[in-house]
Amino acid sequence: MLDKIFDAKSFESNFSFDMEASTRVPNAEPFMVLLPPPNITGSLHIGHSLCFTLQDIVARYKRLKGYDVLFQPGIDHAGIVTQLLVEKQIYASGVEKGSLTREKLLKEIWFWKENSGGAIINQLKKLGISCDFSRLRFTLDEKSKRAVSKMFVSLYRNGLLYRGHRMVNWDPLIGSAISDLEVIEKEVDGHLWHIKYELEDESDYVVIATSRPETIFGDVAVAVNPKDSRYKKFVGKKVKIPLIDRLIPVIEDKYADPEKGTGAVKITPAHDFNDYEVGQRNKLPIIDIFNEKAELNEEVPEMFQGMGRFEARSKVVDLLEKKEVLVKVEDIKQTLPFGDRSGVVLEPRITHQWFVNAEKLARPAIKAVKEGKIKFIPKHWENLYFEWLENIRPWCVSRQIWWGHRIPAWYGPDGQVFVAENESDANKQALKFYGKHDVKLVQDEDVLDTWFSSGMWPFITLDWPEDSEDLRKFYSNMIVVTGFDIIFFWVSRMIMMSLYALKEVPFKEVYIHGLVRDKQGNKMSKSKGNVIDPLTLCDKYGADAVRYTLAYMSSPGRDLKMSDRVVETGRNFLTKLWNVVRFAQMNGCVYNNSFDPNDVTHPLNKWIIFETKNTVDAVEEAYKNYRFDDAARLIYQGIWNSLCDWYMEFVKPILQESALTDGNGENYNLSQTLLKKDVRDTMAWVIVQFIRILYPIAPFISKKLSGELGATEIVWPKFDGIQLDFTDSINQVELLKEIVTSVRSIKQSFRMPANEKLNVVLEGNTVDIGSFTETYGKIVHRMTGISFVDSVDMSVPVVLNGGAILRMGIDREIDIQEKIANFKKEIADYTKMRDAALFRLNNEDFKNKATEEVIAEHNKRVEVLSEKINKIAHIIRSLEAAQ
């Protein structure tokens, strides 16, 4: 017997899903779910919880449907993040910065990885994520290293990967280049300094406006627009850079905008992306004034050397003011690039880096989606995918850190590069090139961008480049579930890399879920203090409640507004299910594996089987189309409404009194035991079917309750063998429901006590009246307080669907016309209130600002008011039709 109180913590930790996750079904259709590998440094956050829960729902549903499912887990080495974390710990222990060697750092990171990294795996298990953890992969394991080296060499030999001297986004805190996608643009307060650049002969001057006065030491020209007549007289002349008096030319270039600043711009090709392009067009020299830490180097006056860029800025401004060449300072709003990991302002920097020709790789990736070989769900995310790929730039894949896949390139004494899968192959290339042995080669110090290996995830997890059985079986038969924020980082790169390596799409569907926000709709951040910890929610409400809530709220294309209150709703639903099973146990209901729905005879049992079948069919359609919200809602409605509100209330007299007939008017006095067994078996069977379709969403409670009822195996419900004719049963039970609903509505509308006893007469030809009243009389009396009789003296007639009339014996005078008028006024009042709520719900501003709870309250208000309006309208129609 279940405990009286539902407590998820009392049983969730008892269940493991490792066995079912690792069980293969050799001859079944393959299906793979690809877990986006969380960072080794990571802890389960609410965004993870949503993504992994939705993936797990898909995996569990597919297993129930008989697929051979591979739910592939993994962990990402997270190059920059992990190195920063471990470096911080090392320096905190007293090690001096600069004294750390590559070997020492890597040893410490691997030690940390083995002892502290990967804690998220246990957190995944706590949430019930049923990956095959026996196949856990790490993006820096030996298999991955071999695959990554092979991919690098292949891209290089096919001219798609090269080493170039180009301008990149440089993170001075990390001391590394980062990709364009790792740049966060932020609007900040800034200044525009207007500075005089005097002509060589000091006869005149040009005023330029700059937001970076510290970079004047790297200026090589002043540019003006060819169409700007103000500066025609200066073109071709030279001006002096303030503070150092180095002469630079005034040139014409379309980059200079007459409408911005003064219309004259200083050109510093080493430290600005636009200036770099101007410099290339005009063959200007490049003067780099910063080192890798964004400190000023030997190219500047000695007094500035070693200064940080912002300290140097203040010093330069002071000197400009003293020399009276600072015309004015203008306050501005400016957008600056920040590193997504370090949080510092980035520097444009020209360095030697390795680049992938992403434009060529993008072409087949674009084509695959346009041809429908890969489908985004919702479809509109394809537009974002196309927008990025169609404007893609060379992908800088080298990073100046030590933790990661070391670039498989070796350099000879003269700088000749040898790209090879290993050092042995590099030495063979060197022997052929130099014609002699013992040439000392030095491997490239840099490592690859973490997303390089992550982009290979669909096939390196299947042991590529080996022609493995798993690769042949699962590749291309998979789905990716992820957030829109990594469409660029991960999804597009997987498609590009996979199409290059295997010439076939890696997956056919990409489901994009929304972001999880706080209850006000704000993005969660530690600085705001609004972060919701899913592990805390699991401890408080249970993992199933968290999973159910995430599924229920996952409408395609919409963000989720999360709070404790919405998780409570999920927990309350599971509590309801717990109590349903406990009620079944208390009334002797046990799952009978040999139960055949075709054998049931009572209309109530036939009706609930029909309702269950409809719910199962609808839920299956929802799962197929990744409508997790619909699946959760349909299960909720099936259990709470059809099962609890109606069926269980209907059959309580059978279980507790055994005084009904079989629906044909034949008395069961001699067969009460059989009738009880029929109901018990039906109830247990129906509950188990609901548990089975709930299992993908809430696996812990499903396993627990299924076992409690005696159903040891969870399989997908099958209805194809049911041959029952449900028509008569549906007609009877729908009439029964309408009678109960109508009586309750009339009593409420006429301000009558709910338990007031009334005699009623049922008239009509839709069913056998005598048989119906005998079969369901006790049920109706128990639920409404009415009794079926042959006649009444005074009555209020209610017309039911199908033409049946229920004459309610009310022993007092009632002015029907007055009642109808009052009811119509009530409808008008309720309609006005409902329309006001609908207006707010349809208002975009309201939807964007309102919390999830407020929106839910408005939806509930609309639902309740609509129900009241429909009930009163039905009463009005009944009263009018019966006059």
MARTOR-709413 format. One record per residue (C-alpha): z, y, x; residue in one letter. Coordinates in steps of 0.02 Angstrom, whole numbers, plus 50000, padded with zeros to 5 digits. Each point is the difference from the previous one (the first is absolute). Layout:
N
ZYXA;...
//
This chain:
883
500005000050000M;499565017250063L;501385012450037D;500315012349861K;499605014950112I;498325001650089F;500305002950185D;498454998650110A;501024999150160K;500794983849942S;498374990250017F;498585009850083E;500574995650176S;499984981549954N;498114999349986F;498714998650137S;498125000249972F;499504993850174D;499434982949941M;498835005949863E;499345013850114A;499524987750136S;499324986249886T;498124998250014R;498874993549861V;498554992850103P;498644998549868N;500455015349898A;499105016750001E;500675010550145P;500825016949976F;500835010850131M;501165014749981V;500095010750155L;501695008150029L;499815017050084P;501044996550157P;501545011149997P;500555008350161N;501164990150111I;501185014949997T;499935001349812G;501244996949862S;499474996149822L;499725016349907H;499545002449818I;498145001850039G;500034983250090H;500924992649851S;498645005449879L;498574994250110C;500774983250045F;500604996649822T;498265002649928L;499264988850135Q;501304986849963D;499625000649814I;498174996650040V;500434985750119A;501204991649878R;498795001749854Y;498594992350102K;501134985550052R;500454996849817L;498144999649962K;499724986450129G;499255009850145Y;500324995650180D;500905016150042V;500315006850174L;501185014849997F;499885005450181Q;501475009550075P;500065009750161G;500835013950098I;499155014650085D;500525004450178H;499895018649952A;499625006350174G;500565018150001I;501454998049878V;500754985150089T;499845007650174Q;500815016249944L;501444990449919L;500384989050151V;499765014350123E;501275010149904K;501254985750010Q;499684997750186I;500215018550040Y;501585000649893A;500744986750114S;499885011850149G;498314995750075V;499145015650067E;498355005149924K;498584996750120G;500874985450084S;499454987349870L;498634988250060T;498714991449891R;500734982850039E;501775005549959K;499515008149835L;498964985149942L;501414988250044K;501225010449898E;498815001049851I;499714981349997W;501884997250013F;500275012149856W;498624991649899K;500784982850018E;501755006049956N;499795014549878S;498185001149949G;499324991649846G;501555002449893A;498805004649861I;499544981649982I;501724995649932N;499885015249887Q;498334993649933L;500834983549959K;501405009049911K;498705008449889L;499254982949964G;498365002450094I;499254982550014S;499005001450161C;499704984650105D;501215005550135F;499614984450102S;498365009150040R;500815016650048L;498875009750117R;500355014650116F;498625012250045T;500484998350184L;500174981150009D;498924989950120E;498704995449869K;499835018349952S;499845005350182K;498554988050030R;499135005449840A;500225018550034V;499334998450177S;498494990549936K;499655013349868M;500165014150127F;498794991550120V;498774996249861S;499995018049937L;499785006350178Y;498554988550041R;499125004849839N;500145018550038G;501265003449862L;501475003750114L;499965011750150Y;501065010650115R;499695018549980G;500675016850055H;500315008549835R;501215011149909M;501354990549905V;501615003549907N;501354999050131W;501834997049962D;501015008450139P;501634991549953L;499274982550007I;498795004750138G;498534991549916S;498425003049902A;500124995849816I;498654997449869S;499465013049873D;500844990049863L;501695001350086E;499945018949986V;501005008649863I;499425017449953E;501425011949954K;499975018049945E;501245010450100V;500415018350029D;499115007350150G;499335015750080H;498335007150050L;500115010350158W;498645013350020H;499665002450186I;498895012050100K;498744992250120Y;499345014550106E;498235000950064L;499734997250184E;499775018750029D;501455004049882E;498865011649899S;500414991049837D;500854984549935Y;499844986049873V;501484995349890V;500194981549967I;501234991849881A;500854983850050T;501434989249939S;500214992550174R;500205013850130P;500694987650129E;498254992450017T;499195016050066I;500074992550174F;498734987149944G;498795012649922D;498204999050061V;499115011849879A;500165011649851V;498814995649857A;499305011449866V;498824995949857N;498155003750034P;499925009449835K;501535010850033D;499315017150046S;501705006450055R;499944990050160Y;498155000950048K;500395012250141K;501234987850079F;498884984450003V;499544995250178G;501405010350076K;501624993550073K;501785003249950V;501634997350093K;501314987549942I;501645009349983P;501374995850127L;498804991650123I;498455011249994D;498804985250016R;498285005349936L;499204990449855I;498375003249906P;499785006449823V;498814987949915I;499204997949829E;500414984649899D;499974996349814K;501784993350009Y;500685017850006A;500305005749821D;499865018849970P;501174998249851E;501424991950096K;501195009050116G;499075013150098T;498364990349998G;500184996950188A;500794983750057V;500574994250170K;499244983350051I;501174987350082T;499004983550005P;501404989550074A;501235003749860H;499095001949834D;498794988249912F;498885014149938N;500035008950168D;499524983650083Y;498434999249892E;499595018350041V;500234996150184G;498834985049990Q;498655010249911R;500115014150125N;500314989550157K;501665008550034L;501264993850130P;501604991249948I;501705005550066I;501444988549951D;501665009250014I;501184986649930F;500674983750069N;500344984549892E;501675007649942K;499165016249943A;500785009250145E;498975013150092L;499244993550162N;499345007050164E;498525008549915E;501155014249943V;500995013150097P;501474992450093E;501305008649891M;499374989949849F;499804983150084Q;501134986549927G;500385010149843M;499844991849830G;498625007149892R;501145008949877F;501105007550137E;498415005850087A;499395007849838R;501535011249987S;499845005050183K;498155004149984V;500305010649844V;501375009850090D;498865003850147L;498535004749888L;501125012349911E;500615007450163K;498215002050061K;499585008649835E;498564988449958V;500854992549847L;499255009949855V;500964992249857K;500834984349935V;499514993149830E;501044987649899D;498954985549937I;500094982949921K;499154987250111Q;499684981449994T;500534990550155L;499794981750049P;501574989650023F;500184982350064G;500494988249859D;501194990550115R;500695013350117S;500015014649880G;499475012350135V;498515011950000V;498514991450077L;498875006850136E;498104998350008P;499714992450172R;498494994050097I;500364983150079T;499194983650044H;500244988549851Q;499234984449924W;499035002849839F;499254988749868V;498365005449922N;500754999949826A;498465007649921E;498974984350033K;501404988549945L;500215010349841A;498224997649937R;500164981649948P;501765003749935A;499315013449884I;498584988649946K;501174985549958A;500985010549875V;498475008549927K;499214982949969E;501564993949912G;500474987050130K;501695008450012I;500795007649846K;501375013249998F;501244999449857I;500095013249928P;498185003850037K;500215018550034H;500794996250169W;498274995250059E;499575018650004N;501385003550125L;499434985250104Y;498195006250002F;500525017950037E;500924994850157W;498754987250065L;498505011249971E;500815013650107N;500804988750129I;500155005650181R;500144989650159P;501624990249995W;501115003150151C;500814983050029V;500925002750165S;501835005050006R;500975005850152Q;501514989149966I;500534982950065W;500444989949843W;498434992649924G;498404990750041H;499575005550176R;498195005250012I;498994985850079P;499115010950127A;500194999850190W;499445013050126Y;499314997550173G;500415011150150P;498545011349955D;500475001449817G;498744987149941Q;500634992549837V;499984981449959F;500374995549819V;500514981849981A;501094988849893E;501134996450149N;500255004550182E;499104984550060S;498415005049909D;500195017850065A;500094993450180N;498414989949971K;499125015849941Q;500655009450152A;499384986450118L;498275001249924K;500015019150007F;500705002550176Y;499344983950076G;501654995750083K;501694992249962H;501735007950002D;499515016449920V;501615007549935K;499885003449814L;501255010549901V;500204997349813Q;499915014849882D;501765006549969E;499705004149817D;500264989349846V;499024999049838L;500365009349839D;501114988949891T;498705001049862W;498734991250112F;500944983549986S;500545003649821S;498165002449955G;499694982050055M;501424993249892W;498914990949870P;499264988550131F;501204999350148I;501314992949880T;498744986049968L;499864996450188D;498385009250038W;499074998650117P;500294981449975E;498934992449863D;501564993849910S;500064990949835E;501085014049929D;498735013150054L;498604990749912R;501074997249846K;500945016149970F;498985013850081Y;499185010649865S;501034991349864N;501415012550003M;500695015749922I;500815015050082V;501365009449906V;500525016450080T;500335018549975G;498645013150004F;500785008150153D;499344986450115I;498244998249929I;499445009550156F;501214992650125F;499884981849952W;498834995149858V;498445008550068S;500324993750176R;500244982149939M;498345001049909I;499105007450151M;500744988050128M;499814984749888S;498185003549959L;499645002450184Y;500884984050055A;499494988149860L;498555008849910K;500874997049834E;501235010249897V;501814995050034P;500575001849820F;499215003349831K;501345010849920E;501135014150055V;501375004649877Y;500695017550031I;501725003249928H;500845016849976G;501395008050099L;501824997649955V;500805017049970R;501735005449948D;500455002949818K;499365018050008Q;498334994350070G;500345006250176N;499464990450153K;501484991450079M;500615005850171S;501604998850099K;500065018850018S;500035002149810K;501334986749981G;499034991849858N;499564983550083V;500354984849892I;500504984550097D;499284984449918P;501284988850085L;501405010049920T;499124998249832L;499854981250029C;501874998950037D;500425010249846K;498794993249871Y;499204984650078G;498314997750084A;499184994449837D;500515016049912A;499225010250140V;498424989549998R;499845000649811Y;500245018949998T;498685002650136L;498764989149906A;500375008249831Y;499705017350073M;498434995750100S;498645007849895S;498345001150093P;499735016850082G;501745006749960R;501485003350113D;501694992749953L;501545010549968K;501464989250055M;501855001349962S;501504988949969D;499795002849814R;498284992049991V;500624985050100V;501424998449876E;498684997749865T;499274985650097G;501714992550025R;500375001849813N;498434990249957F;500494985950118L;501745000349924T;499184997649830K;499054985050065L;501584992950077W;500875001449831N;498514991849914V;500164984850110V;501884999749979R;499785000449810F;498774985750015A;501244990050104Q;501415003349878M;498904993149861N;499504984350092G;498245005350052C;499364990250150V;498234999850067Y;499134983849952N;498594996150120N;499164989049871S;500055013449865F;498335001549912D;499705016249903P;498804990449889N;501484990649928D;500935015149930V;500025001649811T;501035015049951H;499005016349981P;501275009850102L;499724988550149N;498125000549978K;500075019049991W;501005002250161I;498844987950090I;498545010649942F;500875016150057E;500424992150167T;498194994650025K;499385017649963N;501255007450123T;499554987550136V;498145003549977D;500275018850008A;501144998850152V;498744989150090E;498665013049969E;501175013450068A;500364990050157Y;498144996750026K;499625018649993N;501515005350104Y;500775008949851R;501774996450056F;500685012949878D;499164991549853D;500634982950053A;501795006250011A;499865009249833R;499234985349908L;501344988050063I;501345012549949Y;499275001649825Q;499764981349980G;501794995950048I;500885014849922W;498995001649840N;499164983649952S;501304988450073L;501645009449980C;499785012249856D;499074987849889W;499944981650046Y;501794998150059M;500645009749849E;498934989249885F;500614983450069V;501855003850016K;500324992949825P;499094984150051I;501034998150158L;501625005249919Q;499844994949817E;498574987549984S;499665004649821A;498155003649991L;498424991449946T;498424996250098D;498855013549930G;499254988649868N;501545000449890G;500544982550051E;501864999250034N;500614995350172Y;501714994249940N;499604982650065L;499155006450158S;501085014450060Q;500204992250171T;498124999150024L;499805018149946L;501325005750122K;499184990250139K;498325007549955D;500715017550017V;500994996150157R;498504992350086D;498865014249945T;501225013450054M;500294992250172A;498124997350023W;499575017949950V;501345007650113I;499354989850146V;498235006249971Q;500615018050004F;500994996350159I;498454992750081R;498945015449969I;501445011050059L;500184989950160Y;498745009950106P;500965015949961I;501804993749999A;500074983550096P;501874998450028F;500575000849820I;498484989849946S;500494985850118K;501815001149945K;499695000149812L;498614987250006S;501174988050087G;501415003849878E;498884994949856L;499474984050088G;498255005350053A;500014995950185T;498205005350034E;499225016949972I;498164998549954V;498815011249904W;500084996749811P;498554990049927K;499475001649818F;498294992150003D;500654983849923G;500825008249849I;499084995649839Q;501175008249875L;499345009849852D;501055015750006F;499255009049850T;501274995549865D;501475001850119S;499435017250056I;499775005649819N;501734994049951Q;500925007350150V;499075016549994E;500485001549817L;501784995450045L;500035013550136K;499295012849879E;501294996149868I;501415002050125V;499255016250069T;499645007249827S;501734996149931V;500835007850152R;498885015449984S;500325002149813I;501884998350023K;499985012650142Q;498875012149905S;501034998649840F;501615002550101R;500634982749952M;501214990050110P;499064987450106A;501094985749937N;499895004549815E;499584984749899K;498435001149893L;499014988349890N;498115000750023V;498494992249918V;498504995150108L;498334999949910E;498254996150062G;498774986250041N;499835001250189T;501264985950020V;500864987349889D;501425011449939I;501174985949951G;499804990850164S;500125016250100F;501605006249919T;500814982950015E;499494998250183T;500495017450058Y;501315005549873G;501504997450113K;499115008250147I;499585015649898V;501755000749926H;500804998650172R;498905013650073M;499935012449855T;501304995449867G;498714996849863I;499834984449892S;498414993849918F;500154998549810V;498804997549855D;500305017049917S;500945016450013V;500355013349869D;499615015750101M;499025000150160S;499145010150135V;498324991850031P;499344998450178V;498204994750028V;499814989050153L;498444996550102N;498864987749913G;500505005949827G;501704991749983A;501325010549910I;501845000250039L;501015006549853R;501695005550064M;501364999649867G;500945016550019I;501295002649862D;499855018949989R;498725012549936E;498765005750133I;498715013649976D;498534992150090I;498965016049999Q;501435009750075E;500244986750132K;498165000350044I;500065018950018A;501544998950112N;499184986450104F;498455010850025K;501095014450059K;500844988350123E;498304994550065I;499495018250024A;501595003650098D;499844984450108Y;498165003550031T;500395017550060K;501294993250123M;498854986250060R;498545011950026D;501115011550104A;500474985550113A;498194994450012L;499465017650046F;501205000050147R;499474982750054L;498185005450003N;500405015750100N;499554997550184E;501295012550060D;501374990949904F;499454983050066K;500005006250179N;501725008149990K;500954988549882A;501064985850067T;499604982049957E;501524999749886E;499445015549904V;498254992949977I;500744983449946A;501125009049875E;498525009349927H;498984984049987N;501474991549915K;500185014949883R;498174998749952V;500194981349974E;501565001749891V;499295014449897L;498344990849976S;500944984749941E;500995010549876K;498425008449937I;499134983249978N;501484992449909K;500185014649880I;498115000749972A;500054981549959H;501405002949875I;499045014449920I;498444989249984R;501044986149926S;500855011249874L;498385008549951E;499064983549984A;501344992349891A;500055014049871Q;
//
